[in-house]
Amino acid sequence: MPNLRRRTLERDAVLAQEGQALERIYLPVNAILSVIAVMQDGRQVETRTIGFESGYGLLHALGSPLSYERVITQVPGDVYDIPLIALSAAARTSPALVQHIVSFAQASLIQSAQTTACNALHDTEQRLCRWLLMTRDRLGSEVLPLTQEHLSIMLGVQRTTVTAIASQLQARGVIAYSRGKIRLTDISAASAIACECYAAIEKGVEVMVGAREGEMA
């Protein structure tokens, strides 16, 4: 404080663009951010999502401010943000703050690394259920506001594939799908379908952030 502020982000708000300097750091409260890699031909794939367990731009405050990814608001809600230069200045005077920044940034990188493996090794249905469960954990709700466009980017597939998989899961009673929303109706079934990456990401983040919170206590 006083540089830290709380604000509400609308869906699809662009927070960072590839190749441009990042001006503010974003720490989600109940919003979810989508970090997207954009290919030269315009194709997009989500490399990770960020909820209240981490933030975007943390490592930028310790190094180069240049963003190499596109970041948008996937699920609208509140975030805290702070000018990059303000956090960078504070970090230069506080080794403890640097340690906390790195720990929470590592929590995000754990997901990115696991997502890379997941995209290469696991099928689309498994990856969709993993993402739905992670989103539920962050929002604390079985009703997840999303669009087919976000799902297709997240999974790296066509919208028609998303529609087909969502229809299959709905027919099996795992989800109830309507325009712009998915309700998880059978958490146990979704957990059984989801790949091992869901548990691996949750455990990795808990270990990384939990260890730092324990030191803070």
Backbone hydrogen bonds, N-H to C=O, Kabsch-Sander energy under -0.5 kcal/mol:
donor,donor_aa,acceptor,acceptor_aa,energy
5,R,81,D,-2.2
7,R,79,V,-2.6
9,L,77,G,-3.4
12,D,73,T,-3.1
13,A,10,E,-1.6
15,L,13,A,-0.6
15,L,71,V,-3.0
16,A,71,V,-1.4
19,G,67,S,-3.1
20,Q,17,Q,-1.8
22,L,65,P,-3.6
25,I,82,I,-3.0
26,Y,56,Y,-2.3
27,L,80,Y,-3.3
29,V,78,D,-2.8
30,N,78,D,-1.4
31,A,78,D,-1.4
32,I,75,V,-1.9
33,L,50,I,-2.7
34,S,72,I,-2.9
35,V,33,L,-0.5
35,V,48,R,-2.7
36,I,34,S,-0.6
36,I,70,R,-3.4
37,A,45,V,-2.8
39,M,37,A,-0.5
39,M,43,R,-3.1
42,G,39,M,-1.7
45,V,37,A,-1.9
46,E,153,I,-2.0
47,T,35,V,-2.7
48,R,35,V,-1.2
50,I,33,L,-2.3
54,S,51,G,-1.6
56,Y,26,Y,-2.7
61,A,57,G,-1.3
61,A,58,L,-0.6
62,L,59,L,-1.2
63,G,59,L,-0.8
63,G,60,H,-0.6
67,S,20,Q,-2.8
70,R,36,I,-2.5
71,V,16,A,-2.2
72,I,34,S,-2.1
73,T,13,A,-1.4
74,Q,32,I,-2.2
74,Q,72,I,-0.8
75,V,32,I,-1.9
77,G,9,L,-1.5
79,V,7,R,-2.6
80,Y,27,L,-2.9
81,D,5,R,-2.5
82,I,25,I,-1.5
84,L,23,E,-2.9
86,A,83,P,-0.5
87,L,83,P,-2.0
88,S,84,L,-2.7
89,A,85,I,-2.0
90,A,86,A,-2.1
91,A,87,L,-2.4
92,R,88,S,-1.5
93,T,89,A,-0.6
93,T,90,A,-1.0
94,S,91,A,-0.9
98,V,94,S,-1.7
99,Q,95,P,-2.0
100,H,96,A,-2.0
101,I,97,L,-2.7
102,V,98,V,-2.4
103,S,99,Q,-2.1
104,F,100,H,-2.3
105,A,101,I,-2.2
106,Q,102,V,-2.4
107,A,103,S,-1.4
108,S,104,F,-1.1
109,L,105,A,-2.1
110,I,106,Q,-2.3
111,Q,107,A,-1.0
112,S,108,S,-1.8
113,A,109,L,-2.5
114,Q,110,I,-2.2
115,T,111,Q,-2.7
116,T,112,S,-1.8
117,A,113,A,-1.6
118,C,114,Q,-2.6
119,N,115,T,-2.9
120,A,116,T,-1.2
121,L,117,A,-1.9
122,H,118,C,-2.6
127,R,123,D,-2.1
128,L,124,T,-2.4
129,C,125,E,-2.1
130,R,126,Q,-2.1
131,W,127,R,-2.3
132,L,128,L,-2.5
133,L,129,C,-2.2
134,M,130,R,-2.2
135,T,131,W,-2.4
136,R,132,L,-2.2
137,D,133,L,-2.2
138,R,134,M,-1.7
139,L,135,T,-2.2
140,G,136,R,-2.6
141,S,136,R,-0.8
144,L,142,E,-0.6
144,L,182,I,-3.3
146,L,144,L,-0.6
146,L,180,G,-1.9
151,L,147,T,-2.1
152,S,148,Q,-2.6
153,I,149,E,-2.0
154,M,150,H,-2.8
155,L,151,L,-2.3
156,G,152,S,-1.5
157,V,152,S,-1.6
161,T,158,Q,-0.5
162,V,158,Q,-1.6
163,T,159,R,-2.6
164,A,160,T,-2.0
165,I,161,T,-2.4
166,A,162,V,-2.8
167,S,163,T,-2.1
168,Q,164,A,-1.9
169,L,165,I,-2.5
170,Q,166,A,-2.1
171,A,167,S,-2.3
172,R,168,Q,-1.4
173,G,170,Q,-1.4
174,V,169,L,-2.5
175,I,169,L,-0.8
176,A,183,R,-2.1
178,S,181,K,-2.5
181,K,178,S,-2.2
182,I,144,L,-1.9
183,R,176,A,-2.4
184,L,142,E,-2.6
184,L,182,I,-0.5
185,T,174,V,-1.5
185,T,183,R,-0.9
186,D,174,V,-1.7
190,A,186,D,-2.2
191,S,187,I,-2.5
192,A,188,S,-1.9
193,I,189,A,-1.8
194,A,190,A,-2.4
195,C,126,Q,-0.6
198,Y,195,C,-1.3
200,A,196,E,-2.1
201,I,197,C,-2.7
202,E,198,Y,-2.2
203,K,199,A,-2.5
204,G,200,A,-2.4
205,V,201,I,-2.6
206,E,202,E,-2.1
207,V,203,K,-2.5
208,M,204,G,-2.3
209,V,205,V,-2.9
210,G,205,V,-0.5
210,G,206,E,-2.1
211,A,207,V,-1.7
212,R,208,M,-1.2
213,E,209,V,-2.7
214,G,210,G,-2.1
215,E,211,A,-1.5
216,M,212,R,-2.0
217,A,213,E,-2.1
